[in-house]
Amino acid sequence: MYYVYIIESLKNNSYYIGQTDNLNKRIERHNKGRNLSTKAYIPWELKWWNEYETRSEALAIEKKLKGIKKREGLKSFAEKNNFRGVAQPG
């Protein structure tokens, strides 16, 4: 399985969108500063995620999400596309 996820910085409330095949490990890497683009904004909290069977599906959704520039648009997309939120564990 592959995951598309949205995390939120608890430092400045910014969002980061990514995809991975190991969601827990990836979030841990973000919070340990092992990602250059998110290192300055630690700590991160998982907001939404969804599972896909192939990496190509996950990459297509990640690209679509990265094209959405407003927070409300991301939230709306996540809700309409059955993403799980922090109150809905895996």
C-alpha positions, 0 to 999 in steps of 0.5 A: 500500500501507498499513502498520500498524507497531509501534515501540519506544522505545530510551529507555524501551522503550515501544511506539507503534502507527501506520499510514502509506502510507510506512513508511520516511519515517514512522519517520524522522519519529518519529526526527526528533521530528516527532511530538508524541506520540513526540518525548520518547522518541527514538530509535525502532526498528521492531519489526513491520509489515504491509502492507494494500491499503487505508487502511480495512484499515490503520485497522481493524488499527491500532485493534485493536492499540491495544486490546491493552494488554499487550506479550505480547498485541501480540507474539502478535497480530503473530506470528499475523497475519503481521507482519514483524519487524526480522529479516524485512525488507520 
